[in-house]
Amino acid sequence: MDIEGINSFSSLQALSKLLTLEQEDEDEYFDSKPNCSSVASVGPGDIGTSKTTQTKATPKEECASGNDIWDPEEVQEGSEFDDILDHREQPEYEIIFKQHVASEDVFLGMSRKDPSTACCEDMLVRIKLPGVKSGDIVLDVRDKFLDLRTPKYKLGLHLPHPVDGKIGKAHFISEKETLEVTLTMRREFDFINFA
């Protein structure tokens, strides 16, 4: 890069435009801040167009309910199950990732699979539930949330990867008092990993 390019008249003009406010915006700015000098009131936030001119206020009619303080997109999935006053204990659990491999994958390396979780198709959630019968278990699986409730235990688990909540298997092993939930993962770039 040459020195002339940095010190040219056009680059100095562009820098000057960034550092100065347009006259109409400047009048509005100083009217809103009384007793400010012009030097002290200009800062990094004043560079570019004003944020107030770019944002639009949404009318009350567009909101779903007048009592809503968040948009549905802002609320994390499964937060409706959070209950601070519920004193049931959280059971022990572990998450295991599973792959579907065949002999050509293991011995010949013909697919592009590796041991990472990016190449796994299923997620196994193993939950220990001592003293619980299979009829007492209430299980709800969403795209990113698993909710399990029994009279003794409560588990609200935010899953590390999105899953297909409609496809899955749950199996209670009475001898081990363990519930195994197998969920099929659904990620954005799975078509590349499993092609």
Backbone as CSV, one residue per row, in Angstrom:
resi,resn,N_x,N_y,N_z,CA_x,CA_y,CA_z,C_x,C_y,C_z
1,MET,0.850,-1.163,0.000,0.000,0.000,0.000,0.898,1.229,0.000
2,ASP,0.628,2.183,-0.860,1.482,3.365,-0.938,0.937,4.477,-0.046
3,ILE,1.820,5.395,0.329,1.487,6.506,1.221,0.519,7.463,0.545
4,GLU,0.653,7.639,-0.755,-0.233,8.561,-1.470,-1.688,8.108,-1.373
5,GLY,-1.926,6.795,-1.386,-3.284,6.282,-1.289,-3.927,6.633,0.049
6,ILE,-3.139,6.658,1.102,-3.674,6.968,2.431,-3.901,8.465,2.580
7,ASN,-2.993,9.285,2.038,-3.074,10.730,2.221,-3.776,11.438,1.077
8,SER,-4.426,10.721,0.221,-5.075,11.379,-0.911,-6.266,12.195,-0.420
9,PHE,-6.642,13.141,-1.250,-7.731,14.058,-0.904,-9.055,13.316,-0.742
10,SER,-9.312,12.319,-1.586,-10.589,11.596,-1.503,-10.694,10.774,-0.219
11,SER,-9.588,10.170,0.224,-9.653,9.405,1.469,-9.803,10.316,2.678
12,LEU,-9.218,11.508,2.617,-9.392,12.466,3.704,-10.832,12.996,3.731
13,GLN,-11.436,13.151,2.574,-12.835,13.580,2.524,-13.746,12.496,3.096
14,ALA,-13.476,11.256,2.772,-14.289,10.154,3.293,-14.168,10.070,4.809
15,LEU,-12.952,10.268,5.339,-12.760,10.264,6.780,-13.482,11.433,7.427
16,SER,-13.462,12.567,6.781,-14.160,13.742,7.294,-15.665,13.511,7.354
17,LYS,-16.215,12.830,6.349,-17.653,12.532,6.350,-18.017,11.586,7.485
18,LEU,-17.127,10.642,7.798,-17.397,9.714,8.887,-17.396,10.405,10.246
19,LEU,-16.522,11.396,10.400,-16.361,12.032,11.694,-17.304,13.201,11.935
20,THR,-17.964,13.693,10.922,-18.887,14.816,11.116,-20.314,14.351,10.930
21,LEU,-21.197,15.008,11.632,-22.613,14.703,11.506,-23.214,15.560,10.395
22,GLU,-24.247,15.061,9.780,-24.974,15.880,8.825,-25.681,16.987,9.592
23,GLN,-25.887,18.124,8.966,-26.402,19.299,9.655,-27.763,19.032,10.294
24,GLU,-28.675,18.358,9.594,-30.003,18.123,10.159,-29.962,17.160,11.330
25,ASP,-29.111,16.128,11.260,-28.985,15.206,12.376,-28.312,15.885,13.566
26,GLU,-27.387,16.801,13.296,-26.670,17.494,14.347,-27.617,18.371,15.164
27,ASP,-28.548,19.048,14.487,-29.496,19.896,15.202,-30.376,19.069,16.124
28,GLU,-30.851,17.922,15.646,-31.681,17.042,16.472,-30.882,16.494,17.641
29,TYR,-29.627,16.178,17.409,-28.782,15.598,18.443,-28.535,16.598,19.565
30,PHE,-28.197,17.838,19.215,-27.899,18.824,20.240,-29.156,19.290,20.960
31,ASP,-30.322,19.241,20.288,-31.562,19.611,20.958,-31.915,18.594,22.035
32,SER,-31.577,17.321,21.823,-31.907,16.292,22.794,-30.932,16.271,23.963
33,LYS,-29.728,16.846,23.816,-28.738,16.865,24.884,-28.411,18.322,25.230
34,PRO,-29.032,18.871,26.259,-28.763,20.260,26.609,-27.381,20.421,27.239
35,ASN,-26.821,21.614,27.100,-25.540,22.011,27.692,-24.391,21.106,27.273
36,CYS,-24.365,20.644,26.036,-23.257,19.837,25.536,-22.451,20.662,24.555
37,SER,-21.152,20.565,24.656,-20.330,21.235,23.656,-20.225,20.342,22.439
38,SER,-19.901,20.935,21.289,-19.860,20.152,20.057,-18.711,19.160,20.068
39,VAL,-17.631,19.424,20.775,-16.501,18.520,20.811,-16.796,17.320,21.709
40,ALA,-17.411,17.555,22.856,-17.658,16.476,23.807,-18.782,15.556,23.360
41,SER,-19.676,16.021,22.504,-20.844,15.222,22.157,-20.602,14.268,20.995
42,VAL,-19.511,14.410,20.281,-19.246,13.534,19.149,-18.401,12.365,19.640
43,GLY,-18.879,11.147,19.379,-18.174,9.953,19.796,-18.279,8.876,18.739
44,PRO,-17.802,7.679,19.029,-17.842,6.594,18.053,-19.259,6.219,17.639
45,GLY,-20.230,6.413,18.503,-21.606,6.076,18.161,-22.226,7.037,17.176
46,ASP,-21.590,8.179,16.952,-22.145,9.174,16.047,-21.687,8.986,14.606
47,ILE,-20.807,8.016,14.346,-20.319,7.772,12.992,-21.386,7.017,12.211
48,GLY,-21.651,7.408,11.017,-22.650,6.736,10.180,-24.034,7.311,10.400
49,THR,-25.022,6.578,9.921,-26.394,7.057,10.042,-26.917,6.818,11.442
50,SER,-27.861,7.608,11.824,-28.439,7.514,13.161,-29.261,6.244,13.287
51,LYS,-29.139,5.573,14.423,-29.882,4.332,14.650,-31.381,4.604,14.788
52,THR,-31.735,5.789,15.267,-33.158,6.079,15.464,-33.888,6.226,14.144
53,THR,-33.193,6.607,13.082,-33.863,6.744,11.794,-34.049,5.393,11.120
54,GLN,-33.252,4.365,11.512,-33.325,3.076,10.853,-34.344,2.142,11.485
55,THR,-34.616,2.287,12.780,-35.514,1.361,13.459,-36.952,1.825,13.313
56,LYS,-37.854,0.860,13.279,-39.271,1.140,13.196,-39.929,0.628,14.460
57,ALA,-40.800,1.409,15.020,-41.550,0.959,16.181,-42.702,0.094,15.701
58,THR,-42.868,-1.061,16.339,-43.961,-1.941,15.946,-45.214,-1.511,16.688
59,PRO,-46.312,-1.354,15.983,-47.532,-0.953,16.656,-48.055,-2.062,17.561
60,LYS,-48.847,-1.680,18.540,-49.393,-2.639,19.503,-50.295,-3.663,18.825
61,GLU,-50.896,-3.321,17.692,-51.815,-4.244,17.028,-51.087,-5.470,16.484
62,GLU,-49.778,-5.343,16.135,-49.046,-6.461,15.558,-48.635,-7.485,16.606
63,CYS,-48.571,-7.120,17.865,-48.182,-8.046,18.920,-49.300,-9.050,19.146
64,ALA,-48.910,-10.263,19.539,-49.892,-11.318,19.760,-50.753,-11.013,20.976
65,SER,-50.139,-10.506,22.030,-50.871,-10.193,23.246,-50.267,-8.939,23.849
66,GLY,-51.083,-8.118,24.449,-50.586,-6.889,25.054,-49.729,-7.155,26.277
67,ASN,-49.802,-8.348,26.873,-49.038,-8.675,28.065,-47.693,-9.321,27.742
68,ASP,-47.416,-9.633,26.484,-46.161,-10.278,26.104,-45.020,-9.281,26.222
69,ILE,-43.929,-9.722,26.849,-42.749,-8.854,26.919,-41.626,-9.366,26.031
70,TRP,-41.743,-10.612,25.522,-40.766,-11.176,24.595,-41.490,-11.705,23.374
71,ASP,-40.783,-11.696,22.254,-41.281,-12.365,21.063,-41.073,-13.860,21.245
72,PRO,-41.904,-14.693,20.623,-41.709,-16.146,20.769,-40.340,-16.624,20.285
73,GLU,-39.716,-15.911,19.335,-38.400,-16.320,18.829,-37.308,-16.089,19.868
74,GLU,-37.524,-15.168,20.816,-36.509,-14.838,21.807,-36.485,-15.819,22.982
75,VAL,-37.542,-16.565,23.180,-37.642,-17.461,24.324,-37.071,-18.821,23.942
76,GLN,-36.169,-19.327,24.767,-35.537,-20.618,24.495,-36.560,-21.730,24.644
77,GLU,-36.499,-22.699,23.730,-37.449,-23.801,23.747,-37.315,-24.591,25.041
78,GLY,-38.434,-24.914,25.662,-38.438,-25.677,26.895,-38.473,-24.823,28.142
79,SER,-38.375,-23.511,28.005,-38.373,-22.665,29.195,-39.728,-22.643,29.889
80,GLU,-40.788,-23.035,29.192,-42.099,-23.084,29.844,-42.172,-24.211,30.866
81,PHE,-41.232,-25.174,30.805,-41.214,-26.276,31.757,-40.395,-25.951,33.001
82,ASP,-39.635,-24.848,32.982,-38.823,-24.482,34.141,-39.732,-24.040,35.280
83,ASP,-39.548,-24.652,36.427,-40.337,-24.314,37.597,-39.397,-24.273,38.787
84,ILE,-39.158,-23.096,39.311,-38.207,-22.923,40.401,-38.740,-23.537,41.692
85,LEU,-40.042,-23.518,41.851,-40.637,-24.003,43.094,-40.804,-25.519,43.136
86,ASP,-40.500,-26.209,42.049,-40.597,-27.669,42.019,-39.330,-28.251,42.642
87,HIS,-39.488,-28.971,43.754,-38.331,-29.445,44.506,-37.986,-30.907,44.225
88,ARG,-38.506,-31.458,43.142,-38.101,-32.825,42.792,-36.647,-32.808,42.352
89,GLU,-35.930,-33.857,42.678,-34.508,-33.877,42.337,-34.290,-34.250,40.867
90,GLN,-33.147,-33.818,40.360,-32.784,-34.094,38.976,-32.033,-35.421,38.932
91,PRO,-32.464,-36.345,38.077,-31.776,-37.643,38.017,-30.428,-37.522,37.307
92,GLU,-29.586,-38.530,37.518,-28.316,-38.598,36.793,-28.610,-39.004,35.357
93,TYR,-27.864,-38.414,34.431,-28.052,-38.747,33.022,-26.724,-38.618,32.297
94,GLU,-26.666,-39.241,31.139,-25.505,-39.101,30.257,-25.996,-39.089,28.820
95,ILE,-25.254,-38.376,27.979,-25.585,-38.286,26.556,-24.491,-38.992,25.772
96,ILE,-24.909,-39.932,24.936,-23.973,-40.723,24.127,-24.360,-40.540,22.663
97,PHE,-23.377,-40.285,21.815,-23.626,-40.117,20.385,-23.363,-41.447,19.684
98,LYS,-24.237,-41.785,18.727,-24.142,-43.084,18.043,-24.019,-42.885,16.536
99,GLN,-23.249,-43.778,15.900,-23.103,-43.799,14.446,-23.603,-45.128,13.912
100,HIS,-24.061,-45.099,12.681,-24.396,-46.317,11.966,-23.198,-46.644,11.076
101,VAL,-22.471,-47.682,11.430,-21.293,-48.054,10.648,-21.428,-49.502,10.184
102,ALA,-20.808,-49.783,9.075,-20.782,-51.132,8.517,-19.319,-51.562,8.389
103,SER,-19.100,-52.778,7.921,-17.731,-53.293,7.815,-16.887,-52.475,6.844
104,GLU,-17.497,-51.952,5.768,-16.702,-51.144,4.837,-16.266,-49.816,5.452
105,ASP,-17.022,-49.332,6.445,-16.598,-48.120,7.146,-15.451,-48.408,8.104
106,VAL,-15.548,-49.514,8.830,-14.562,-49.829,9.862,-13.255,-50.325,9.257
107,PHE,-13.342,-51.298,8.348,-12.123,-51.933,7.854,-11.541,-51.280,6.609
108,LEU,-12.393,-50.797,5.729,-11.898,-50.252,4.467,-11.872,-48.725,4.423
109,GLY,-12.566,-48.085,5.341,-12.585,-46.622,5.361,-13.206,-46.030,4.112
110,MET,-14.256,-46.660,3.582,-14.841,-46.217,2.319,-15.735,-44.984,2.473
111,SER,-16.222,-44.735,3.670,-17.038,-43.534,3.854,-16.170,-42.455,4.494
112,ARG,-16.731,-41.287,4.581,-15.987,-40.174,5.167,-16.259,-40.041,6.655
113,LYS,-16.699,-41.088,7.317,-17.020,-41.010,8.734,-15.758,-41.027,9.581
114,ASP,-15.817,-40.261,10.652,-14.756,-40.262,11.641,-15.410,-40.339,13.025
115,PRO,-14.646,-40.449,14.092,-15.246,-40.630,15.415,-15.890,-39.370,16.011
116,SER,-15.913,-38.266,15.310,-16.468,-37.026,15.866,-17.998,-37.072,15.916
117,THR,-18.581,-36.169,16.701,-20.041,-36.118,16.805,-20.681,-35.587,15.526
118,ALA,-19.902,-34.954,14.661,-20.454,-34.444,13.392,-20.890,-35.582,12.482
119,CYS,-20.321,-36.761,12.668,-20.665,-37.911,11.836,-21.667,-38.846,12.517
120,CYS,-22.202,-38.452,13.648,-23.164,-39.285,14.370,-24.578,-38.966,13.910
121,GLU,-25.396,-39.996,13.814,-26.778,-39.820,13.397,-27.747,-39.764,14.567
122,ASP,-27.425,-40.463,15.660,-28.351,-40.579,16.782,-27.704,-40.082,18.072
123,MET,-28.585,-39.685,18.992,-28.162,-39.280,20.318,-28.910,-40.168,21.317
124,LEU,-28.172,-40.797,22.210,-28.767,-41.642,23.237,-28.672,-40.912,24.569
125,VAL,-29.813,-40.667,25.196,-29.846,-40.050,26.523,-30.207,-41.162,27.505
126,ARG,-29.267,-41.480,28.392,-29.457,-42.547,29.372,-29.698,-41.888,30.736
127,ILE,-30.902,-42.123,31.302,-31.314,-41.461,32.535,-31.544,-42.521,33.613
128,LYS,-30.858,-42.369,34.753,-31.015,-43.306,35.866,-32.182,-42.846,36.732
129,LEU,-33.155,-43.740,36.916,-34.358,-43.428,37.688,-34.590,-44.484,38.764
130,PRO,-33.813,-44.481,39.854,-33.992,-45.497,40.892,-35.327,-45.324,41.623
131,GLY,-36.012,-46.442,41.821,-37.274,-46.440,42.541,-38.466,-45.962,41.736
132,VAL,-38.359,-45.960,40.394,-39.443,-45.469,39.535,-39.944,-46.625,38.679
133,LYS,-41.268,-46.682,38.505,-41.869,-47.680,37.614,-42.048,-47.045,36.240
134,SER,-42.113,-47.862,35.208,-42.227,-47.333,33.836,-43.538,-46.590,33.617
135,GLY,-44.596,-46.953,34.331,-45.890,-46.284,34.170,-45.928,-44.888,34.762
136,ASP,-44.960,-44.549,35.627,-44.925,-43.229,36.267,-44.185,-42.185,35.436
137,ILE,-43.567,-42.592,34.334,-42.712,-41.689,33.551,-43.550,-40.922,32.533
138,VAL,-43.380,-39.599,32.526,-43.986,-38.733,31.512,-42.829,-38.096,30.751
139,LEU,-42.780,-38.331,29.450,-41.663,-37.872,28.617,-42.185,-37.026,27.475
140,ASP,-41.570,-35.861,27.276,-41.918,-34.969,26.173,-40.615,-34.538,25.501
141,VAL,-40.501,-34.794,24.190,-39.284,-34.447,23.451,-39.652,-33.418,22.394
142,ARG,-38.950,-32.297,22.416,-39.101,-31.242,21.414,-37.838,-31.213,20.570
143,ASP,-37.747,-30.228,19.678,-36.586,-30.153,18.792,-35.269,-29.962,19.551
144,LYS,-35.274,-29.153,20.607,-34.046,-28.882,21.331,-34.183,-29.116,22.827
145,PHE,-35.248,-29.779,23.250,-35.499,-29.905,24.685,-36.125,-31.254,25.004
146,LEU,-35.677,-31.857,26.093,-36.245,-33.113,26.594,-36.784,-32.838,27.994
147,ASP,-38.052,-33.166,28.210,-38.688,-32.952,29.499,-39.145,-34.304,30.041
148,LEU,-38.618,-34.692,31.206,-38.979,-35.957,31.842,-39.479,-35.652,33.253
149,ARG,-40.618,-36.253,33.593,-41.184,-36.052,34.925,-41.678,-37.375,35.480
150,THR,-41.385,-37.587,36.732,-41.903,-38.712,37.504,-42.326,-38.124,38.856
151,PRO,-43.007,-38.910,39.702,-43.349,-38.367,41.019,-42.127,-37.990,41.858
152,LYS,-40.984,-38.623,41.597,-39.781,-38.379,42.397,-38.753,-37.484,41.698
153,TYR,-38.693,-37.531,40.349,-37.652,-36.828,39.596,-38.246,-35.888,38.557
154,LYS,-37.432,-34.888,38.208,-37.789,-33.966,37.125,-36.504,-33.599,36.387
155,LEU,-36.525,-33.729,35.047,-35.350,-33.391,34.238,-35.796,-32.537,33.064
156,GLY,-35.269,-31.334,32.982,-35.453,-30.455,31.830,-34.101,-30.301,31.165
157,LEU,-33.895,-30.974,30.049,-32.573,-31.057,29.431,-32.567,-30.346,28.091
158,HIS,-31.740,-29.303,27.966,-31.533,-28.629,26.684,-30.526,-29.463,25.898
159,LEU,-30.951,-29.969,24.762,-30.140,-30.912,23.989,-29.021,-30.182,23.244
160,PRO,-27.852,-30.820,23.101,-26.723,-30.160,22.434,-26.905,-29.995,20.926
161,HIS,-27.762,-30.810,20.299,-28.039,-30.708,18.869,-29.545,-30.817,18.674
162,PRO,-30.095,-30.167,17.653,-31.529,-30.338,17.376,-31.833,-31.778,16.988
163,VAL,-32.991,-32.258,17.401,-33.411,-33.621,17.105,-34.785,-33.585,16.456
164,ASP,-35.162,-34.697,15.868,-36.514,-34.840,15.335,-37.368,-35.394,16.458
165,GLY,-38.223,-34.566,17.032,-39.017,-34.952,18.185,-40.067,-35.999,17.894
166,LYS,-40.393,-36.205,16.615,-41.421,-37.182,16.248,-40.841,-38.578,16.030
167,ILE,-39.547,-38.641,15.731,-38.895,-39.932,15.503,-37.972,-40.190,16.689
168,GLY,-38.164,-41.269,17.350,-37.330,-41.601,18.493,-37.883,-42.820,19.206
169,LYS,-37.055,-43.373,20.084,-37.469,-44.550,20.842,-37.099,-44.337,22.292
170,ALA,-37.986,-44.780,23.182,-37.695,-44.764,24.605,-37.883,-46.181,25.131
171,HIS,-36.918,-46.641,25.911,-36.949,-48.008,26.433,-36.532,-47.961,27.900
172,PHE,-37.411,-48.466,28.783,-37.106,-48.504,30.216,-36.570,-49.891,30.579
173,ILE,-35.371,-49.923,31.131,-34.741,-51.175,31.547,-34.959,-51.308,33.054
174,SER,-35.905,-52.199,33.450,-36.289,-52.299,34.861,-35.167,-52.824,35.746
175,GLU,-34.342,-53.743,35.252,-33.266,-54.305,36.065,-32.261,-53.226,36.477
176,LYS,-31.975,-52.308,35.564,-31.011,-51.234,35.840,-31.691,-49.946,36.305
177,GLU,-33.026,-49.922,36.276,-33.810,-48.716,36.596,-33.311,-47.520,35.784
178,THR,-33.201,-47.737,34.492,-32.656,-46.732,33.575,-33.576,-46.577,32.376
179,LEU,-33.797,-45.336,31.981,-34.558,-45.033,30.771,-33.571,-44.645,29.680
180,GLU,-33.665,-45.301,28.527,-32.807,-44.973,27.390,-33.677,-44.362,26.296
181,VAL,-33.372,-43.131,25.941,-34.107,-42.406,24.910,-33.171,-42.213,23.724
182,THR,-33.517,-42.813,22.583,-32.713,-42.681,21.366,-33.404,-41.690,20.446
183,LEU,-32.682,-40.625,20.082,-33.240,-39.540,19.262,-32.417,-39.375,18.000
184,THR,-33.090,-39.148,16.886,-32.412,-38.912,15.618,-32.079,-37.433,15.511
185,MET,-30.793,-37.136,15.324,-30.360,-35.735,15.249,-30.694,-35.161,13.879
186,ARG,-30.981,-33.886,13.864,-31.314,-33.175,12.634,-30.507,-31.886,12.637
187,ARG,-29.464,-31.857,11.817,-28.601,-30.676,11.759,-28.608,-30.090,10.359
188,GLU,-28.138,-28.874,10.275,-28.234,-28.118,9.031,-27.420,-28.724,7.896
189,PHE,-26.235,-29.238,8.190,-25.350,-29.726,7.132,-25.213,-31.248,7.121
190,ASP,-26.226,-31.970,7.567,-26.171,-33.427,7.560,-26.106,-33.994,6.149
191,PHE,-26.661,-33.283,5.187,-26.620,-33.787,3.814,-25.178,-33.855,3.291
192,ILE,-24.263,-33.055,3.865,-22.857,-33.120,3.459,-22.162,-34.263,4.188
193,ASN,-22.441,-34.410,5.502,-21.769,-35.431,6.295,-22.159,-36.844,5.882
194,PHE,-23.419,-37.039,5.476,-23.898,-38.385,5.215,-24.140,-38.643,3.735
195,ALA,-23.544,-37.861,2.873,-23.733,-38.052,1.436,-22.996,-39.265,0.938
